[in-house]
Amino acid sequence: MSAKVLERFPAGSPRGSWPAEEYAAECRAAGEPATVVMDLRSDAFLVVVPGVDDD
């Protein structure tokens, strides 16, 4: 499975702040099937959409 990263947000946001979730919700409202995933290597939340596999 591949995915396209739309935006990155640092994991150290202030308590109670969810910028990645808010951005993903805006994308979903605009018709993009956005999801938030955690990138452990970079300690960041990524907003992604499904990509096209090149099979």
Helices and strands as residue ranges (DSSP letters): E 3-10, H 19-29, E 35-39, E 44-50
